[in-house]
């Protein structure tokens, strides 16, 4: 019997254990799986608590339903009925910049605008910042195979303003 240790009982560790167990049963190969977790509970950063009569969600409270593997996993675990779709009316994201809330322009995907008019109207970016982000359309690909950080990539492709006002608040 093979023995496997999985470090961490967050969504990645628990999913790994689930799929390894599933493959083991399908292949007829016995497998002993040990999940090692430093916290006193499972779930990693995913946490739901009751506080003063309110339901508080810690960690991620959503996933991209366009990625079929997450919904498929929910179905396999019998959780499909628990999945709650977003309400389009409230499906917005805001960034606090210089003491003011700025809505992320509609159509922002992977840190870059995909819809021109909402991007132009946005109060989150200055005109020079918007022009700099537009240069991404003509900046050639990086020629070197040297790895770069996400910050370096965003700064090189979209500029410092995009890094400070979109990438850092959303990804940091």
VMD Tcl script that builds the backbone (N, CA, C; Angstrom):
set m [mol new atoms 516]
animate dup $m
set s [atomselect $m all]
$s set {name element resname resid chain x y z} {
  {N N UNK 1 A 0.853 -1.184 0.000}
  {CA C UNK 1 A 0.000 0.000 0.000}
  {C C UNK 1 A 0.895 1.243 0.000}
  {N N UNK 2 A 0.574 2.147 -0.906}
  {CA C UNK 2 A 1.320 3.406 -0.958}
  {C C UNK 2 A 0.779 4.351 0.098}
  {N N UNK 3 A 1.686 5.156 0.648}
  {CA C UNK 3 A 1.303 6.145 1.654}
  {C C UNK 3 A 1.663 7.529 1.138}
  {N N UNK 4 A 0.735 8.455 1.279}
  {CA C UNK 4 A 0.939 9.823 0.798}
  {C C UNK 4 A 0.591 10.790 1.917}
  {N N UNK 5 A 1.447 11.787 2.097}
  {CA C UNK 5 A 1.172 12.859 3.062}
  {C C UNK 5 A 0.872 14.132 2.282}
  {N N UNK 6 A -0.206 14.786 2.653}
  {CA C UNK 6 A -0.591 16.062 2.045}
  {C C UNK 6 A -0.456 17.124 3.123}
  {N N UNK 7 A 0.345 18.133 2.840}
  {CA C UNK 7 A 0.569 19.201 3.813}
  {C C UNK 7 A -0.425 20.320 3.542}
  {N N UNK 8 A -1.296 20.553 4.505}
  {CA C UNK 8 A -2.286 21.618 4.399}
  {C C UNK 8 A -3.666 21.069 4.099}
  {N N UNK 9 A -4.643 21.538 4.877}
  {CA C UNK 9 A -6.023 21.079 4.712}
  {C C UNK 9 A -6.916 22.207 4.222}
  {N N UNK 10 A -6.353 23.054 3.354}
  {CA C UNK 10 A -7.154 24.062 2.671}
  {C C UNK 10 A -7.830 23.414 1.475}
  {N N UNK 11 A -8.408 24.225 0.612}
  {CA C UNK 11 A -9.136 23.684 -0.534}
  {C C UNK 11 A -8.219 22.859 -1.441}
  {N N UNK 12 A -6.964 23.288 -1.609}
  {CA C UNK 12 A -6.042 22.539 -2.472}
  {C C UNK 12 A -5.705 21.181 -1.864}
  {N N UNK 13 A -5.382 21.149 -0.578}
  {CA C UNK 13 A -5.041 19.893 0.075}
  {C C UNK 13 A -6.210 18.929 0.133}
  {N N UNK 14 A -7.382 19.443 0.496}
  {CA C UNK 14 A -8.569 18.584 0.583}
  {C C UNK 14 A -8.989 18.066 -0.791}
  {N N UNK 15 A -8.894 18.916 -1.816}
  {CA C UNK 15 A -9.232 18.475 -3.179}
  {C C UNK 15 A -8.255 17.411 -3.652}
  {N N UNK 16 A -6.981 17.620 -3.350}
  {CA C UNK 16 A -5.967 16.635 -3.726}
  {C C UNK 16 A -6.264 15.288 -3.076}
  {N N UNK 17 A -6.575 15.304 -1.791}
  {CA C UNK 17 A -6.901 14.058 -1.088}
  {C C UNK 17 A -8.133 13.397 -1.705}
  {N N UNK 18 A -9.133 14.187 -2.017}
  {CA C UNK 18 A -10.366 13.649 -2.610}
  {C C UNK 18 A -10.064 12.951 -3.937}
  {N N UNK 19 A -9.324 13.639 -4.821}
  {CA C UNK 19 A -9.068 13.065 -6.139}
  {C C UNK 19 A -8.103 11.883 -6.075}
  {N N UNK 20 A -7.112 11.926 -5.184}
  {CA C UNK 20 A -6.227 10.769 -5.028}
  {C C UNK 20 A -7.016 9.556 -4.544}
  {N N UNK 21 A -7.902 9.767 -3.590}
  {CA C UNK 21 A -8.742 8.680 -3.085}
  {C C UNK 21 A -9.630 8.121 -4.197}
  {N N UNK 22 A -10.194 9.008 -4.995}
  {CA C UNK 22 A -11.059 8.593 -6.107}
  {C C UNK 22 A -10.265 7.763 -7.126}
  {N N UNK 23 A -9.073 8.240 -7.494}
  {CA C UNK 23 A -8.228 7.507 -8.446}
  {C C UNK 23 A -7.795 6.164 -7.874}
  {N N UNK 24 A -7.496 6.137 -6.588}
  {CA C UNK 24 A -7.090 4.898 -5.927}
  {C C UNK 24 A -8.202 3.853 -6.013}
  {N N UNK 25 A -9.429 4.259 -5.750}
  {CA C UNK 25 A -10.566 3.332 -5.804}
  {C C UNK 25 A -10.827 2.874 -7.237}
  {N N UNK 26 A -10.715 3.796 -8.190}
  {CA C UNK 26 A -10.963 3.437 -9.596}
  {C C UNK 26 A -9.910 2.467 -10.113}
  {N N UNK 27 A -8.667 2.663 -9.677}
  {CA C UNK 27 A -7.578 1.823 -10.161}
  {C C UNK 27 A -7.336 0.580 -9.335}
  {N N UNK 28 A -8.065 0.426 -8.250}
  {CA C UNK 28 A -7.877 -0.745 -7.407}
  {C C UNK 28 A -6.559 -0.747 -6.652}
  {N N UNK 29 A -5.935 0.393 -6.531}
  {CA C UNK 29 A -4.666 0.517 -5.811}
  {C C UNK 29 A -4.930 1.085 -4.423}
  {N N UNK 30 A -4.709 0.298 -3.363}
  {CA C UNK 30 A -4.927 0.829 -2.022}
  {C C UNK 30 A -3.969 1.989 -1.740}
  {N N UNK 31 A -4.472 2.976 -1.062}
  {CA C UNK 31 A -3.697 4.186 -0.803}
  {C C UNK 31 A -4.031 4.690 0.591}
  {N N UNK 32 A -3.004 5.004 1.351}
  {CA C UNK 32 A -3.207 5.598 2.672}
  {C C UNK 32 A -2.828 7.075 2.570}
  {N N UNK 33 A -3.783 7.935 2.868}
  {CA C UNK 33 A -3.566 9.377 2.750}
  {C C UNK 33 A -3.606 9.998 4.139}
  {N N UNK 34 A -2.573 10.774 4.458}
  {CA C UNK 34 A -2.542 11.529 5.716}
  {C C UNK 34 A -2.519 13.011 5.367}
  {N N UNK 35 A -3.452 13.756 5.942}
  {CA C UNK 35 A -3.490 15.203 5.732}
  {C C UNK 35 A -2.923 15.866 6.978}
  {N N UNK 36 A -1.887 16.665 6.798}
  {CA C UNK 36 A -1.229 17.351 7.908}
  {C C UNK 36 A -1.654 18.813 7.906}
  {N N UNK 37 A -2.193 19.276 9.026}
  {CA C UNK 37 A -2.689 20.656 9.114}
  {C C UNK 37 A -2.271 21.252 10.450}
  {N N UNK 38 A -1.657 22.436 10.416}
  {CA C UNK 38 A -1.193 23.064 11.657}
  {C C UNK 38 A -2.335 23.692 12.457}
  {N N UNK 39 A -3.410 24.093 11.789}
  {CA C UNK 39 A -4.555 24.684 12.489}
  {C C UNK 39 A -5.413 23.570 13.088}
  {N N UNK 40 A -6.313 23.925 13.954}
  {CA C UNK 40 A -7.164 22.936 14.595}
  {C C UNK 40 A -8.417 22.616 13.805}
  {N N UNK 41 A -8.466 23.000 12.530}
  {CA C UNK 41 A -9.659 22.773 11.721}
  {C C UNK 41 A -9.257 22.634 10.259}
  {N N UNK 42 A -10.186 22.125 9.466}
  {CA C UNK 42 A -9.988 21.990 8.025}
  {C C UNK 42 A -10.509 23.238 7.323}
  {N N UNK 43 A -10.070 23.449 6.088}
  {CA C UNK 43 A -10.637 24.521 5.274}
  {C C UNK 43 A -9.675 25.627 4.905}
  {N N UNK 44 A -8.510 25.680 5.532}
  {CA C UNK 44 A -7.569 26.753 5.204}
  {C C UNK 44 A -8.153 28.112 5.499}
  {N N UNK 45 A -8.068 29.005 4.536}
  {CA C UNK 45 A -8.580 30.369 4.748}
  {C C UNK 45 A -10.098 30.440 4.618}
  {N N UNK 46 A -10.729 29.360 4.184}
  {CA C UNK 46 A -12.190 29.338 4.071}
  {C C UNK 46 A -12.768 29.112 5.463}
  {N N UNK 47 A -13.572 30.046 5.922}
  {CA C UNK 47 A -14.115 29.978 7.274}
  {C C UNK 47 A -15.437 30.727 7.328}
  {N N UNK 48 A -16.430 30.115 7.927}
  {CA C UNK 48 A -17.710 30.776 8.154}
  {C C UNK 48 A -17.959 30.795 9.654}
  {N N UNK 49 A -18.248 31.979 10.193}
  {CA C UNK 49 A -18.495 32.122 11.627}
  {C C UNK 49 A -19.758 32.935 11.863}
  {N N UNK 50 A -20.395 32.693 13.001}
  {CA C UNK 50 A -21.513 33.517 13.457}
  {C C UNK 50 A -20.933 34.507 14.464}
  {N N UNK 51 A -21.214 35.789 14.289}
  {CA C UNK 51 A -20.739 36.813 15.224}
  {C C UNK 51 A -21.838 37.844 15.415}
  {N N UNK 52 A -22.323 37.969 16.626}
  {CA C UNK 52 A -23.369 38.947 16.953}
  {C C UNK 52 A -24.574 38.845 16.020}
  {N N UNK 53 A -24.951 37.627 15.682}
  {CA C UNK 53 A -26.118 37.428 14.830}
  {C C UNK 53 A -25.842 37.576 13.341}
  {N N UNK 54 A -24.583 37.823 12.974}
  {CA C UNK 54 A -24.223 37.984 11.564}
  {C C UNK 54 A -23.404 36.789 11.103}
  {N N UNK 55 A -23.574 36.430 9.850}
  {CA C UNK 55 A -22.784 35.380 9.238}
  {C C UNK 55 A -21.565 36.034 8.605}
  {N N UNK 56 A -20.380 35.638 9.043}
  {CA C UNK 56 A -19.137 36.237 8.552}
  {C C UNK 56 A -18.377 35.203 7.732}
  {N N UNK 57 A -18.026 35.575 6.516}
  {CA C UNK 57 A -17.252 34.697 5.643}
  {C C UNK 57 A -15.805 35.164 5.655}
  {N N UNK 58 A -14.900 34.254 5.934}
  {CA C UNK 58 A -13.479 34.556 5.883}
  {C C UNK 58 A -12.857 33.836 4.707}
  {N N UNK 59 A -11.879 34.448 4.109}
  {CA C UNK 59 A -11.252 33.835 2.947}
  {C C UNK 59 A -12.131 33.998 1.728}
  {N N UNK 60 A -11.932 33.158 0.730}
  {CA C UNK 60 A -12.721 33.298 -0.491}
  {C C UNK 60 A -14.190 33.001 -0.237}
  {N N UNK 61 A -15.043 33.788 -0.847}
  {CA C UNK 61 A -16.478 33.538 -0.720}
  {C C UNK 61 A -17.086 33.221 -2.072}
  {N N UNK 62 A -16.221 33.018 -3.063}
  {CA C UNK 62 A -16.732 32.727 -4.395}
  {C C UNK 62 A -15.670 31.995 -5.209}
  {N N UNK 63 A -16.071 31.495 -6.347}
  {CA C UNK 63 A -15.148 30.938 -7.325}
  {C C UNK 63 A -15.705 31.234 -8.701}
  {N N UNK 64 A -14.847 31.129 -9.697}
  {CA C UNK 64 A -15.271 31.411 -11.065}
  {C C UNK 64 A -16.071 30.229 -11.595}
  {N N UNK 65 A -17.358 30.443 -11.784}
  {CA C UNK 65 A -18.198 29.347 -12.275}
  {C C UNK 65 A -17.917 29.043 -13.743}
  {N N UNK 66 A -17.174 29.926 -14.411}
  {CA C UNK 66 A -16.793 29.646 -15.797}
  {C C UNK 66 A -15.775 28.517 -15.859}
  {N N UNK 67 A -15.100 28.262 -14.724}
  {CA C UNK 67 A -14.145 27.156 -14.649}
  {C C UNK 67 A -14.932 25.913 -14.237}
  {N N UNK 68 A -15.146 24.976 -15.148}
  {CA C UNK 68 A -16.065 23.862 -14.876}
  {C C UNK 68 A -15.610 22.918 -13.770}
  {N N UNK 69 A -14.308 22.845 -13.478}
  {CA C UNK 69 A -13.848 21.877 -12.491}
  {C C UNK 69 A -14.386 22.173 -11.094}
  {N N UNK 70 A -14.561 23.439 -10.734}
  {CA C UNK 70 A -15.045 23.771 -9.387}
  {C C UNK 70 A -16.504 23.338 -9.214}
  {N N UNK 71 A -17.335 23.623 -10.213}
  {CA C UNK 71 A -18.735 23.189 -10.143}
  {C C UNK 71 A -18.847 21.669 -10.187}
  {N N UNK 72 A -17.978 21.038 -10.963}
  {CA C UNK 72 A -17.986 19.573 -11.050}
  {C C UNK 72 A -17.657 18.972 -9.689}
  {N N UNK 73 A -16.661 19.542 -9.012}
  {CA C UNK 73 A -16.300 19.055 -7.681}
  {C C UNK 73 A -17.465 19.239 -6.712}
  {N N UNK 74 A -18.120 20.386 -6.763}
  {CA C UNK 74 A -19.295 20.614 -5.904}
  {C C UNK 74 A -20.359 19.550 -6.157}
  {N N UNK 75 A -20.574 19.211 -7.421}
  {CA C UNK 75 A -21.549 18.183 -7.767}
  {C C UNK 75 A -21.158 16.819 -7.226}
  {N N UNK 76 A -19.884 16.454 -7.380}
  {CA C UNK 76 A -19.413 15.155 -6.894}
  {C C UNK 76 A -19.535 15.044 -5.378}
  {N N UNK 77 A -19.400 16.167 -4.693}
  {CA C UNK 77 A -19.478 16.166 -3.229}
  {C C UNK 77 A -20.904 16.348 -2.722}
  {N N UNK 78 A -21.854 16.466 -3.654}
  {CA C UNK 78 A -23.244 16.647 -3.258}
  {C C UNK 78 A -23.550 18.046 -2.749}
  {N N UNK 79 A -22.773 19.014 -3.184}
  {CA C UNK 79 A -22.939 20.393 -2.711}
  {C C UNK 79 A -23.565 21.316 -3.747}
  {N N UNK 80 A -23.985 20.770 -4.872}
  {CA C UNK 80 A -24.512 21.608 -5.951}
  {C C UNK 80 A -25.671 22.489 -5.498}
  {N N UNK 81 A -26.525 21.957 -4.643}
  {CA C UNK 81 A -27.677 22.730 -4.159}
  {C C UNK 81 A -27.251 23.862 -3.225}
  {N N UNK 82 A -26.024 23.793 -2.702}
  {CA C UNK 82 A -25.525 24.826 -1.785}
  {C C UNK 82 A -24.918 26.016 -2.531}
  {N N UNK 83 A -24.612 25.835 -3.810}
  {CA C UNK 83 A -23.979 26.899 -4.597}
  {C C UNK 83 A -25.010 27.988 -4.882}
  {N N UNK 84 A -24.651 29.207 -4.544}
  {CA C UNK 84 A -25.541 30.353 -4.753}
  {C C UNK 84 A -24.915 31.247 -5.817}
  {N N UNK 85 A -25.619 31.454 -6.889}
  {CA C UNK 85 A -25.129 32.338 -7.947}
  {C C UNK 85 A -25.122 33.793 -7.491}
  {N N UNK 86 A -24.341 34.597 -8.167}
  {CA C UNK 86 A -24.289 36.011 -7.806}
  {C C UNK 86 A -25.500 36.744 -8.363}
  {N N UNK 87 A -25.882 37.784 -7.692}
  {CA C UNK 87 A -26.964 38.654 -8.135}
  {C C UNK 87 A -26.329 39.731 -9.021}
  {N N UNK 88 A -26.663 39.726 -10.295}
  {CA C UNK 88 A -26.065 40.673 -11.239}
  {C C UNK 88 A -26.178 42.121 -10.768}
  {N N UNK 89 A -27.244 42.447 -10.069}
  {CA C UNK 89 A -27.459 43.816 -9.600}
  {C C UNK 89 A -26.351 44.257 -8.639}
  {N N UNK 90 A -25.794 43.310 -7.890}
  {CA C UNK 90 A -24.782 43.652 -6.894}
  {C C UNK 90 A -23.400 43.128 -7.258}
  {N N UNK 91 A -23.217 42.705 -8.469}
  {CA C UNK 91 A -21.952 42.111 -8.897}
  {C C UNK 91 A -20.989 43.220 -9.311}
  {N N UNK 92 A -20.427 43.866 -8.313}
  {CA C UNK 92 A -19.486 44.955 -8.569}
  {C C UNK 92 A -18.331 44.848 -7.582}
  {N N UNK 93 A -17.217 45.415 -7.958}
  {CA C UNK 93 A -16.041 45.438 -7.092}
  {C C UNK 93 A -15.547 46.871 -7.013}
  {N N UNK 94 A -15.156 47.269 -5.816}
  {CA C UNK 94 A -14.670 48.628 -5.592}
  {C C UNK 94 A -13.255 48.586 -5.041}
  {N N UNK 95 A -12.514 49.649 -5.339}
  {CA C UNK 95 A -11.164 49.826 -4.807}
  {C C UNK 95 A -11.165 51.133 -4.031}
  {N N UNK 96 A -10.611 51.098 -2.838}
  {CA C UNK 96 A -10.455 52.322 -2.053}
  {C C UNK 96 A -9.125 52.942 -2.444}
  {N N UNK 97 A -9.186 54.117 -3.050}
  {CA C UNK 97 A -7.973 54.804 -3.492}
  {C C UNK 97 A -8.081 56.265 -3.075}
  {N N UNK 98 A -7.074 56.722 -2.345}
  {CA C UNK 98 A -7.009 58.103 -1.865}
  {C C UNK 98 A -8.299 58.506 -1.149}
  {N N UNK 99 A -8.782 57.633 -0.264}
  {CA C UNK 99 A -9.930 57.933 0.574}
  {C C UNK 99 A -11.281 57.872 -0.109}
  {N N UNK 100 A -11.329 57.369 -1.333}
  {CA C UNK 100 A -12.576 57.328 -2.089}
  {C C UNK 100 A -12.770 55.953 -2.719}
  {N N UNK 101 A -14.029 55.484 -2.727}
  {CA C UNK 101 A -14.326 54.215 -3.388}
  {C C UNK 101 A -14.481 54.439 -4.890}
  {N N UNK 102 A -13.783 53.627 -5.666}
  {CA C UNK 102 A -13.867 53.684 -7.132}
  {C C UNK 102 A -14.314 52.309 -7.612}
  {N N UNK 103 A -15.369 52.279 -8.401}
  {CA C UNK 103 A -15.813 51.006 -8.958}
  {C C UNK 103 A -14.844 50.569 -10.048}
  {N N UNK 104 A -14.502 49.288 -10.023}
  {CA C UNK 104 A -13.668 48.760 -11.102}
  {C C UNK 104 A -14.518 48.785 -12.359}
  {N N UNK 105 A -13.978 49.329 -13.441}
  {CA C UNK 105 A -14.774 49.446 -14.668}
  {C C UNK 105 A -15.297 48.095 -15.144}
  {N N UNK 106 A -16.512 48.104 -15.639}
  {CA C UNK 106 A -17.109 46.901 -16.207}
  {C C UNK 106 A -16.195 46.369 -17.303}
  {N N UNK 107 A -16.037 45.065 -17.349}
  {CA C UNK 107 A -15.226 44.455 -18.398}
  {C C UNK 107 A -13.772 44.265 -18.028}
  {N N UNK 108 A -13.380 44.561 -16.804}
  {CA C UNK 108 A -11.991 44.321 -16.411}
  {C C UNK 108 A -11.798 42.821 -16.224}
  {N N UNK 109 A -10.840 42.254 -16.942}
  {CA C UNK 109 A -10.536 40.829 -16.854}
  {C C UNK 109 A -9.033 40.667 -16.708}
  {N N UNK 110 A -8.632 39.895 -15.723}
  {CA C UNK 110 A -7.209 39.614 -15.512}
  {C C UNK 110 A -6.378 40.895 -15.476}
  {N N UNK 111 A -6.832 41.880 -14.757}
  {CA C UNK 111 A -6.136 43.143 -14.498}
  {C C UNK 111 A -6.101 44.093 -15.687}
  {N N UNK 112 A -6.807 43.805 -16.753}
  {CA C UNK 112 A -6.777 44.676 -17.926}
  {C C UNK 112 A -8.196 44.938 -18.435}
  {N N UNK 113 A -8.412 46.121 -19.014}
  {CA C UNK 113 A -9.746 46.445 -19.531}
  {C C UNK 113 A -10.055 45.679 -20.809}
  {N N UNK 114 A -11.314 45.245 -20.931}
  {CA C UNK 114 A -11.758 44.611 -22.170}
  {C C UNK 114 A -12.883 45.410 -22.816}
  {N N UNK 115 A -13.411 46.399 -22.100}
  {CA C UNK 115 A -14.457 47.282 -22.632}
  {C C UNK 115 A -13.943 48.715 -22.552}
  {N N UNK 116 A -13.913 49.386 -23.680}
  {CA C UNK 116 A -13.292 50.706 -23.756}
  {C C UNK 116 A -14.060 51.789 -23.009}
  {N N UNK 117 A -15.360 51.926 -23.245}
  {CA C UNK 117 A -16.098 53.058 -22.685}
  {C C UNK 117 A -16.118 53.069 -21.155}
  {N N UNK 118 A -16.428 51.966 -20.472}
  {CA C UNK 118 A -16.379 51.989 -19.004}
  {C C UNK 118 A -14.982 52.322 -18.481}
  {N N UNK 119 A -13.947 51.869 -19.181}
  {CA C UNK 119 A -12.569 52.163 -18.790}
  {C C UNK 119 A -12.285 53.656 -18.924}
  {N N UNK 120 A -12.699 54.258 -20.028}
  {CA C UNK 120 A -12.470 55.694 -20.249}
  {C C UNK 120 A -13.181 56.519 -19.182}
  {N N UNK 121 A -14.397 56.131 -18.801}
  {CA C UNK 121 A -15.185 56.888 -17.822}
  {C C UNK 121 A -14.724 56.677 -16.376}
  {N N UNK 122 A -13.898 55.688 -16.127}
  {CA C UNK 122 A -13.515 55.334 -14.760}
  {C C UNK 122 A -12.767 56.462 -14.052}
  {N N UNK 123 A -13.108 56.655 -12.777}
  {CA C UNK 123 A -12.409 57.651 -11.958}
  {C C UNK 123 A -11.201 57.043 -11.256}
  {N N UNK 124 A -10.986 55.748 -11.416}
  {CA C UNK 124 A -9.885 55.078 -10.731}
  {C C UNK 124 A -8.530 55.435 -11.324}
  {N N UNK 125 A -8.499 55.741 -12.621}
  {CA C UNK 125 A -7.230 55.995 -13.299}
  {C C UNK 125 A -7.172 57.419 -13.828}
  {N N UNK 126 A -5.962 57.968 -13.857}
  {CA C UNK 126 A -5.752 59.277 -14.469}
  {C C UNK 126 A -5.693 59.091 -15.982}
  {N N UNK 127 A -5.799 60.185 -16.719}
  {CA C UNK 127 A -5.681 60.097 -18.180}
  {C C UNK 127 A -4.322 59.523 -18.585}
  {N N UNK 128 A -3.193 60.006 -18.007}
  {CA C UNK 128 A -1.910 59.383 -18.363}
  {C C UNK 128 A -1.867 57.888 -18.016}
  {N N UNK 129 A -2.490 57.502 -16.904}
  {CA C UNK 129 A -2.528 56.089 -16.529}
  {C C UNK 129 A -3.307 55.262 -17.532}
  {N N UNK 130 A -4.420 55.805 -18.005}
  {CA C UNK 130 A -5.231 55.103 -19.009}
  {C C UNK 130 A -4.456 54.962 -20.315}
  {N N UNK 131 A -3.772 56.029 -20.710}
  {CA C UNK 131 A -2.979 55.969 -21.943}
  {C C UNK 131 A -1.857 54.943 -21.805}
  {N N UNK 132 A -1.216 54.917 -20.633}
  {CA C UNK 132 A -0.136 53.961 -20.406}
  {C C UNK 132 A -0.666 52.530 -20.471}
  {N N UNK 133 A -1.836 52.294 -19.902}
  {CA C UNK 133 A -2.417 50.954 -19.959}
  {C C UNK 133 A -2.754 50.568 -21.397}
  {N N UNK 134 A -3.158 51.533 -22.195}
  {CA C UNK 134 A -3.465 51.278 -23.598}
  {C C UNK 134 A -2.253 50.857 -24.403}
  {N N UNK 135 A -1.061 51.254 -23.944}
  {CA C UNK 135 A 0.166 50.861 -24.648}
  {C C UNK 135 A 0.377 49.347 -24.639}
  {N N UNK 136 A -0.293 48.652 -23.746}
  {CA C UNK 136 A -0.171 47.196 -23.687}
  {C C UNK 136 A -0.494 46.563 -25.038}
  {N N UNK 137 A -1.352 47.220 -25.797}
  {CA C UNK 137 A -1.746 46.682 -27.102}
  {C C UNK 137 A -0.602 46.669 -28.106}
  {N N UNK 138 A 0.398 47.528 -27.891}
  {CA C UNK 138 A 1.497 47.608 -28.865}
  {C C UNK 138 A 2.857 47.221 -28.287}
  {N N UNK 139 A 2.941 47.014 -26.986}
  {CA C UNK 139 A 4.221 46.617 -26.387}
  {C C UNK 139 A 4.532 45.192 -26.827}
  {N N UNK 140 A 5.732 44.966 -27.384}
  {CA C UNK 140 A 6.067 43.610 -27.823}
  {C C UNK 140 A 6.232 42.662 -26.635}
  {N N UNK 141 A 6.134 41.385 -26.925}
  {CA C UNK 141 A 6.337 40.372 -25.890}
  {C C UNK 141 A 7.753 40.461 -25.347}
  {N N UNK 142 A 7.918 40.000 -24.117}
  {CA C UNK 142 A 9.239 39.940 -23.502}
  {C C UNK 142 A 10.062 38.893 -24.243}
  {N N UNK 143 A 11.289 39.221 -24.559}
  {CA C UNK 143 A 12.122 38.295 -25.334}
  {C C UNK 143 A 12.910 37.335 -24.447}
  {N N UNK 144 A 13.156 37.730 -23.239}
  {CA C UNK 144 A 13.954 36.905 -22.338}
  {C C UNK 144 A 13.078 35.855 -21.664}
  {N N UNK 145 A 13.689 34.731 -21.326}
  {CA C UNK 145 A 12.984 33.683 -20.591}
  {C C UNK 145 A 13.131 33.860 -19.090}
  {N N UNK 146 A 13.808 34.924 -18.680}
  {CA C UNK 146 A 14.012 35.182 -17.254}
  {C C UNK 146 A 12.659 35.413 -16.586}
  {N N UNK 147 A 12.470 34.756 -15.442}
  {CA C UNK 147 A 11.209 34.909 -14.717}
  {C C UNK 147 A 11.091 36.325 -14.171}
  {N N UNK 148 A 9.838 36.786 -14.061}
  {CA C UNK 148 A 9.596 38.087 -13.455}
  {C C UNK 148 A 8.417 37.974 -12.505}
  {N N UNK 149 A 8.404 38.829 -11.516}
  {CA C UNK 149 A 7.305 38.815 -10.549}
  {C C UNK 149 A 6.046 39.359 -11.214}
  {N N UNK 150 A 4.914 39.120 -10.574}
  {CA C UNK 150 A 3.658 39.679 -11.082}
  {C C UNK 150 A 3.740 41.201 -11.104}
  {N N UNK 151 A 4.332 41.781 -10.059}
  {CA C UNK 151 A 4.472 43.244 -10.002}
  {C C UNK 151 A 5.290 43.756 -11.183}
  {N N UNK 152 A 6.410 43.099 -11.477}
  {CA C UNK 152 A 7.241 43.521 -12.609}
  {C C UNK 152 A 6.489 43.374 -13.928}
  {N N UNK 153 A 5.733 42.280 -14.068}
  {CA C UNK 153 A 4.963 42.055 -15.290}
  {C C UNK 153 A 3.921 43.149 -15.491}
  {N N UNK 154 A 3.133 43.433 -14.450}
  {CA C UNK 154 A 2.080 44.452 -14.566}
  {C C UNK 154 A 2.698 45.813 -14.834}
  {N N UNK 155 A 3.773 46.146 -14.131}
  {CA C UNK 155 A 4.438 47.438 -14.336}
  {C C UNK 155 A 4.947 47.557 -15.781}
  {N N UNK 156 A 5.543 46.477 -16.300}
  {CA C UNK 156 A 6.092 46.498 -17.660}
  {C C UNK 156 A 4.985 46.589 -18.707}
  {N N UNK 157 A 3.898 45.826 -18.529}
  {CA C UNK 157 A 2.852 45.781 -19.539}
  {C C UNK 157 A 1.845 46.917 -19.418}
  {N N UNK 158 A 1.448 47.268 -18.170}
  {CA C UNK 158 A 0.335 48.202 -17.966}
  {C C UNK 158 A 0.720 49.484 -17.238}
  {N N UNK 159 A 1.886 49.501 -16.613}
  {CA C UNK 159 A 2.340 50.709 -15.937}
  {C C UNK 159 A 2.159 50.661 -14.426}
  {N N UNK 160 A 2.822 51.603 -13.761}
  {CA C UNK 160 A 2.809 51.669 -12.300}
  {C C UNK 160 A 1.419 51.954 -11.749}
  {N N UNK 161 A 0.655 52.788 -12.419}
  {CA C UNK 161 A -0.687 53.116 -11.938}
  {C C UNK 161 A -1.575 51.874 -11.903}
  {N N UNK 162 A -1.487 51.035 -12.909}
  {CA C UNK 162 A -2.264 49.786 -12.924}
  {C C UNK 162 A -1.813 48.870 -11.795}
  {N N UNK 163 A -0.510 48.848 -11.546}
  {CA C UNK 163 A 0.007 48.028 -10.454}
  {C C UNK 163 A -0.551 48.502 -9.116}
  {N N UNK 164 A -0.465 49.809 -8.864}
  {CA C UNK 164 A -0.873 50.358 -7.570}
  {C C UNK 164 A -2.385 50.366 -7.369}
  {N N UNK 165 A -3.138 50.582 -8.427}
  {CA C UNK 165 A -4.578 50.797 -8.271}
  {C C UNK 165 A -5.450 49.588 -8.586}
  {N N UNK 166 A -4.895 48.593 -9.271}
  {CA C UNK 166 A -5.677 47.390 -9.590}
  {C C UNK 166 A -4.987 46.126 -9.062}
  {N N UNK 167 A -3.758 45.893 -9.509}
  {CA C UNK 167 A -3.090 44.629 -9.175}
  {C C UNK 167 A -2.860 44.475 -7.676}
  {N N UNK 168 A -2.263 45.475 -7.042}
  {CA C UNK 168 A -1.978 45.341 -5.611}
  {C C UNK 168 A -3.244 45.173 -4.772}
  {N N UNK 169 A -4.286 45.988 -4.964}
  {CA C UNK 169 A -5.486 45.784 -4.141}
  {C C UNK 169 A -6.194 44.450 -4.390}
  {N N UNK 170 A -6.170 43.958 -5.618}
  {CA C UNK 170 A -6.913 42.738 -5.933}
  {C C UNK 170 A -6.120 41.462 -5.715}
  {N N UNK 171 A -4.806 41.538 -5.869}
  {CA C UNK 171 A -4.001 40.325 -5.847}
  {C C UNK 171 A -3.160 40.209 -4.579}
  {N N UNK 172 A -2.816 41.326 -3.977}
  {CA C UNK 172 A -1.902 41.300 -2.824}
  {C C UNK 172 A -2.503 40.586 -1.646}
}
mol reanalyze $m
mol bondsrecalc $m
mol representation Tube
mol addrep $m
